[in-house]
Amino acid sequence: MSYRLLFDPQTEKFFKKHPRSESEKITKRLITLSQDPFASYNNLTKLKETAISYRMRVGNIRIVYAIDTTKKTIYVAEIKPRSGSYKP
């Protein structure tokens, strides 16, 4: 069973500002992530700051998200270029 993807409203700005080809790559990776969030091919890293946050790389883009296994939901908190990630 797939996980449901929920997006922070700020993440929608990324898709509006960046080229369609880049947005399509990210969309494909998010769909793959929703099918099996813990698969090794997702290139994910657990972040140290919080217990539930993960980071996934897509080229120079970083996607920060949390997984709720009980509700089968992935909450996408940030989609940013590497240079702007990991900063409050």
C-alpha positions in Angstrom: 0.0 0.0 0.0 1.3 3.5 -0.9 1.8 6.3 1.5 -0.1 9.5 1.0 1.9 12.6 0.3 1.1 15.9 2.1 2.9 19.1 1.2 3.7 22.2 3.2 2.3 25.3 1.4 5.8 26.6 1.0 6.8 23.6 -1.1 4.3 24.6 -3.8 6.4 27.7 -4.4 9.3 25.5 -5.5 7.2 24.0 -8.3 6.1 27.4 -9.5 9.6 28.9 -9.6 11.7 26.1 -11.1 11.8 24.6 -14.6 9.2 22.0 -15.5 11.9 19.4 -16.2 13.3 19.8 -12.7 9.8 19.6 -11.1 9.1 16.4 -13.1 12.2 14.7 -11.7 11.2 15.6 -8.2 7.6 14.5 -8.7 8.8 11.1 -10.0 11.1 10.6 -7.0 8.3 11.6 -4.6 6.0 9.0 -6.2 8.7 6.4 -5.9 9.1 7.4 -2.2 5.4 7.1 -1.5 5.4 3.5 -2.8 8.2 2.4 -0.5 9.6 5.1 1.8 12.2 2.9 3.4 13.7 1.4 0.2 17.5 1.8 -0.1 17.2 3.2 -3.6 15.5 6.3 -2.3 18.8 7.8 -1.3 17.4 9.0 2.0 19.2 10.1 5.2 17.7 10.4 8.6 18.4 13.9 10.0 19.9 14.2 13.4 17.9 17.2 14.7 14.6 15.4 15.0 13.5 11.8 15.4 11.1 11.7 12.4 12.7 13.9 9.7 14.5 12.5 6.6 16.3 14.1 3.7 16.3 12.9 0.1 18.6 14.1 -2.6 17.5 14.7 -6.2 20.5 16.2 -8.0 21.2 19.5 -6.3 17.8 19.6 -4.6 17.1 18.5 -1.1 13.7 17.3 0.1 13.1 17.2 3.8 10.1 15.2 5.0 8.6 13.2 7.9 7.0 9.8 7.7 4.0 8.8 9.8 3.9 5.0 9.6 0.6 4.7 11.5 -1.3 7.0 9.2 0.7 5.9 6.1 1.5 9.6 5.4 4.6 11.4 4.2 4.7 15.1 5.0 7.0 17.0 2.7 8.2 20.0 4.7 10.9 21.5 2.4 12.1 21.3 -1.2 15.1 23.6 -1.6 18.4 23.8 -3.5 21.3 22.3 -1.5 22.7 25.8 -0.7 19.4 26.8 1.0 18.7 23.6 2.9 19.2 22.8 6.5 18.8 26.5 7.6 16.0 27.7 9.8 
